[in-house]
Amino acid sequence: MTELLMTSTIGLPASRQQADQWSLVLRAADIPSVIEFEKQSWVIKVSTIHEKKALSEIAAYMEENSDWPPSRPKKSAQLPVLTKYQPPTILMMGALIILYVITGPWAADSNWFSQGAVSGKQILEHGQWYRLVTGLTLHADVVHLVGNVLTGGVLVHFLCRLLGHGLGWSLILASGIIGNFINILLHGNPHNSVGFSTAIFGTIGILSGYQAVSKKSAALKEILLPLAAGAGLLAFLGTGGPRTDLGAHFFGLLAGAVLGALLFFLPSQRILINKTSLQTNLFIASLALVFFCWWLAMG
């Protein structure tokens, strides 16, 4: 070790580790130094002829490393859940139940089903496009209704907590309408269907599509979870029989996935989602569309 005849103390390191670091800095600058422990603290001493340069080197080192180690960035959820309010999911599911109590199950002589069901012939030949909406609110039997209200209600509630009740219900209706429309185009005039399950599968598609695009590093299970719920609902409703419309389910799911993916690329989407007034207006508009379509159907 180099002997320092006339020394000067240039700093008080906070620890022996910091003292060693400062010593290495000085050594790199060809400045001899010693580390001593005096009066319950560590000190760095250098020759008086190197004092000014040593102070400059230490100051430069401290400034350069002032932000080290870097603070660990806080993890932010890529799909933030809204907590400002609870979406009116129970109210909406309750409305489907009340409507079923009024309309009853499917019957050939039911005015509700004859005027409101999704009918390929009435839509394609007579332009009764409102049936794409009214058909979503009708249910053929109790099993159909219960499956949509229970399983579907959970999915709808989560989506509306995620995107807001206005944007959520707008996309849910849109996926159901598009799913019914594509299904009618492919099946042609003879096809008839009812049920909110098309929109429920649209909800699954929205969740899956949005998560798949927005969470690039998401675990596969986070993307497939809504699809698993859809498989459970499909098993509950059945996969065959005259009252199970697999085409509507599939196209509702596909439409929802596209809408969910497109939503991610919408400019200022988080501002849109968190704007309460816009959410309220979209929700009212969704309700108004359903009432307007039923007014056209029964008018």
C-alpha positions in Angstrom: 0.0 0.0 0.0 1.3 3.4 -0.9 2.3 5.4 2.2 0.8 8.9 2.5 3.1 11.3 4.3 0.8 14.2 4.6 -2.9 13.2 4.4 -6.2 14.9 4.1 -9.6 13.4 4.8 -11.8 13.9 1.7 -15.1 12.2 2.8 -17.1 10.2 5.2 -18.5 7.1 3.4 -21.8 5.8 4.8 -20.4 2.2 5.0 -17.3 0.1 4.4 -18.9 -0.9 1.1 -19.1 2.7 0.0 -15.6 3.4 1.2 -14.3 0.5 -1.0 -16.2 2.0 -4.0 -14.7 5.4 -3.5 -11.2 3.8 -3.1 -11.7 2.1 -6.4 -12.7 5.3 -8.1 -9.6 7.0 -6.8 -7.4 4.1 -7.8 -8.8 4.3 -11.3 -7.7 8.0 -11.3 -4.2 7.0 -10.1 -4.8 8.7 -6.7 -3.4 6.7 -3.7 -5.8 6.5 -0.8 -6.3 4.7 2.5 -9.5 3.6 4.3 -9.6 4.1 8.1 -12.1 3.8 10.8 -12.1 6.8 13.1 -14.6 8.0 15.7 -17.2 5.4 14.8 -17.1 6.2 11.0 -15.2 5.3 7.9 -13.0 7.9 6.3 -11.0 8.2 3.1 -7.6 9.8 3.3 -5.4 11.0 0.4 -2.2 12.9 0.1 -2.7 16.7 0.4 -1.3 17.2 -3.1 -4.1 15.0 -4.5 -6.9 16.4 -2.4 -8.5 18.7 -5.0 -8.5 16.0 -7.7 -9.7 13.3 -5.3 -12.7 15.5 -4.3 -13.5 16.2 -7.9 -13.4 12.4 -8.8 -15.6 11.4 -5.9 -18.1 14.2 -6.7 -18.3 13.2 -10.3 -18.8 9.5 -9.3 -21.6 10.4 -6.9 -23.4 12.6 -9.5 -23.1 9.9 -12.2 -24.5 7.3 -9.9 -27.2 9.3 -8.1 -30.0 7.3 -9.6 -28.4 3.9 -9.0 -29.7 1.4 -8.3 -32.8 2.4 -10.4 -36.1 2.2 -8.6 -38.2 -0.8 -9.5 -41.1 0.3 -11.7 -44.5 -0.4 -10.3 -46.4 -3.1 -12.0 -49.5 -1.7 -13.6 -52.4 -3.8 -14.6 -52.8 -3.8 -18.4 -56.5 -4.4 -18.0 -57.5 -2.1 -15.1 -60.8 -2.9 -13.4 -63.1 0.1 -12.9 -64.0 0.6 -9.3 -65.9 3.9 -9.5 -69.2 2.2 -9.6 -70.9 -1.2 -9.9 -72.5 -1.8 -13.4 -76.2 -2.6 -13.3 -75.7 -6.2 -14.2 -78.3 -7.6 -11.8 -80.8 -5.0 -13.2 -80.2 -6.1 -16.8 -80.3 -9.8 -16.0 -83.4 -9.2 -14.0 -85.0 -7.5 -17.0 -84.4 -10.7 -19.1 -86.1 -12.7 -16.4 -89.1 -10.4 -16.2 -89.4 -10.4 -19.9 -89.4 -14.2 -19.9 -92.1 -14.3 -17.2 -94.2 -12.0 -19.6 -93.5 -13.9 -22.8 -93.2 -17.4 -21.5 -91.3 -20.1 -23.4 -91.4 -20.5 -27.1 -94.8 -21.3 -28.5 -96.0 -21.3 -32.1 -99.0 -19.0 -31.3 -97.0 -16.5 -29.2 -97.1 -13.0 -30.6 -93.9 -12.2 -28.9 -92.0 -14.9 -30.7 -93.7 -14.4 -34.0 -92.9 -10.7 -34.0 -89.6 -10.7 -32.2 -87.7 -13.9 -33.1 -84.7 -13.8 -35.4 -86.3 -15.0 -38.7 -84.2 -15.3 -41.8 -87.2 -14.9 -44.1 -88.6 -11.8 -42.3 -85.2 -10.1 -42.1 -83.8 -10.9 -45.6 -87.1 -10.6 -47.6 -89.0 -8.0 -45.6 -86.2 -5.9 -44.0 -87.3 -6.5 -40.4 -83.7 -5.8 -39.1 -85.0 -5.0 -35.6 -85.4 -8.8 -35.1 -81.6 -9.0 -34.8 -82.0 -7.1 -31.5 -85.4 -8.3 -30.2 -84.4 -11.9 -30.7 -81.6 -11.5 -28.2 -84.1 -10.8 -25.4 -86.3 -13.9 -25.9 -85.6 -17.3 -24.5 -87.0 -20.7 -25.7 -87.1 -22.3 -22.2 -86.0 -22.0 -18.6 -82.8 -23.8 -19.1 -81.8 -21.4 -21.8 -82.6 -18.4 -19.6 -80.9 -19.7 -16.5 -77.7 -20.5 -18.4 -77.5 -17.0 -19.8 -78.4 -15.2 -16.6 -76.0 -17.1 -14.3 -72.9 -17.8 -16.4 -73.5 -15.0 -18.8 -74.3 -12.5 -16.0 -70.8 -13.1 -14.5 -69.1 -12.6 -17.8 -71.1 -9.5 -18.6 -70.4 -8.0 -15.1 -66.7 -8.5 -15.5 -66.6 -7.0 -18.9 -68.6 -3.9 -17.7 -66.2 -3.5 -14.8 -63.4 -3.6 -17.2 -64.8 -1.3 -20.0 -67.6 0.5 -18.2 -71.3 -0.3 -18.3 -72.0 1.9 -21.4 -69.2 0.8 -23.6 -69.5 -2.8 -22.3 -73.2 -3.1 -23.2 -72.8 -1.4 -26.5 -70.2 -3.9 -27.5 -72.2 -6.8 -26.2 -75.3 -5.8 -28.2 -73.1 -5.2 -31.3 -71.5 -8.6 -31.1 -75.0 -10.2 -30.7 -76.4 -8.3 -33.6 -73.5 -9.1 -35.9 -73.4 -12.7 -34.8 -77.2 -13.1 -35.6 -76.7 -11.3 -38.9 -73.8 -13.5 -40.2 -75.7 -16.5 -39.0 -78.8 -15.5 -41.0 -76.8 -14.8 -44.1 -75.3 -18.2 -44.1 -78.4 -20.2 -43.1 -80.8 -18.3 -45.3 -84.6 -17.8 -45.1 -85.7 -20.9 -43.2 -83.6 -20.2 -40.2 -85.1 -18.9 -36.9 -83.5 -18.4 -33.5 -83.9 -16.6 -30.1 -81.8 -16.1 -27.1 -79.2 -13.8 -25.4 -76.6 -16.5 -25.6 -75.3 -15.1 -29.0 -74.4 -11.9 -27.1 -73.0 -13.9 -24.2 -70.6 -15.6 -26.6 -69.9 -12.2 -28.0 -68.9 -11.1 -24.5 -66.5 -14.0 -24.3 -65.1 -13.0 -27.6 -64.7 -9.4 -26.5 -62.8 -10.4 -23.4 -60.6 -12.8 -25.2 -59.8 -10.5 -28.1 -59.1 -7.5 -25.9 -56.8 -9.4 -23.6 -55.0 -11.2 -26.4 -54.1 -7.9 -28.1 -53.5 -5.7 -25.0 -51.6 -8.2 -22.8 -48.8 -9.2 -25.2 -47.0 -11.0 -22.4 -50.1 -12.4 -20.8 -50.2 -16.0 -19.6 -52.1 -18.3 -21.9 -54.6 -19.1 -19.2 -55.5 -15.4 -18.9 -56.5 -15.4 -22.6 -58.2 -18.7 -22.6 -60.2 -18.3 -19.3 -63.2 -16.5 -21.0 -63.2 -19.3 -23.6 -63.3 -21.9 -20.9 -66.3 -20.1 -19.4 -67.9 -20.2 -22.9 -67.3 -24.0 -23.1 -69.0 -24.4 -19.8 -72.0 -22.4 -21.0 -72.1 -24.4 -24.2 -72.1 -27.6 -22.2 -74.9 -26.3 -20.0 -77.0 -25.3 -23.0 -76.2 -28.4 -25.0 -74.5 -28.9 -28.3 -77.3 -30.3 -30.3 -81.0 -30.2 -30.8 -83.4 -27.8 -32.6 -83.1 -25.2 -29.8 -79.3 -25.0 -29.9 -77.9 -22.5 -32.4 -74.2 -23.3 -32.6 -73.8 -21.0 -35.6 -75.1 -18.0 -33.7 -72.8 -18.8 -30.8 -69.8 -19.1 -33.0 -70.4 -16.0 -35.0 -71.2 -14.0 -31.8 -67.9 -15.2 -30.4 -66.1 -14.3 -33.6 -67.7 -10.9 -33.8 -66.9 -10.2 -30.1 -63.2 -11.2 -30.6 -62.9 -8.7 -33.5 -64.6 -5.9 -31.6 -62.4 -6.5 -28.5 -59.2 -6.5 -30.6 -60.3 -3.3 -32.4 -61.1 -1.6 -29.1 -57.4 -1.8 -28.1 -56.4 0.3 -31.1 -59.1 3.0 -30.4 -57.3 6.3 -29.7 -57.5 7.4 -26.1 -59.3 4.2 -25.1 -58.5 4.6 -21.4 -59.9 8.2 -21.4 -63.0 6.9 -23.1 -63.5 4.0 -20.7 -63.1 6.3 -17.6 -65.4 9.1 -18.9 -68.5 8.6 -16.8 -70.8 10.9 -18.8 -70.0 9.0 -22.1 -70.5 5.7 -20.4 -73.9 6.8 -19.2 -74.9 8.0 -22.6 -73.8 4.8 -24.3 -75.7 2.7 -21.8 -78.9 4.8 -22.3 -78.4 4.5 -26.1 -78.2 0.7 -25.8 -81.4 0.5 -23.8 -83.1 2.9 -26.2 -82.1 0.7 -29.1 -83.7 -2.4 -27.5 -86.9 -0.5 -26.7 -87.0 1.0 -30.2 -86.6 -2.3 -31.8 -89.4 -3.8 -29.7 -91.6 -0.8 -30.6 -91.0 -1.6 -34.3 -91.8 -5.2 -33.7 -95.1 -4.7 -31.9 -96.1 -1.6 -33.7 
